[in-house]
Amino acid sequence: MAAAALRAAGRLRLVAAAPGLAFTRSAFVAKRRNYDQPNWFGVALAFGTSAALWALLFKQHNDDVMEYERRKAERQHKCTSCS
């Protein structure tokens, strides 16, 4: 009977200790952000990455259109001497 009481007390202690952990602060979030001084490196990195991806998208699209036009012209070519 005493062992069951000790187990129950141990469970209550674990349950009571768990909510205290929810209110602790991480070392990585310990200071507040200063919105008066934005992270310009991060801003430039985000916009630069976005611009590079858009440029890559347009280049790939233009290459695909040129390949489509080349194959379309190749299909319409009906020369008997080329075959």
ROKOL-346358 format. One record per residue (C-alpha): x, y, z negated. Coordinates in steps of 0.5 Angstrom, whole numbers, plus 500, padded with zeros to 3 digits. Example, Ala and Ser with C-alpha at 12.3 -4.5 7.8 and 13.67 -1.06 7.14 Angstrom:
BEGIN
525491484;527498486;
***
This chain:
BEGIN
500500500;506505498;509503505;503506509;502512505;510514507;508512514;502517514;506522510;512522515;507523521;504529518;511532517;512531524;506534526;507540522;514541524;512541532;508547532;514551529;518549535;513552540;515559537;522559538;526563543;531560548;538563548;537565556;530569554;533572548;533579551;527583554;528585561;530592563;525594569;529601569;535598573;532593578;537587580;539590587;543584588;537579588;533584592;538585597;539577597;531576598;530581603;537579607;535571607;528573609;530577615;535572617;530567617;525571621;531572626;532565627;525564628;524569634;531566637;528559636;521561639;525564645;529558646;523554646;519558651;525558656;526551656;518550657;519555663;524551666;521544665;514547668;518550674;522543675;515539675;512544680;519543685;516539691;523538695;524532698;531533699;532533692;529527690;
***
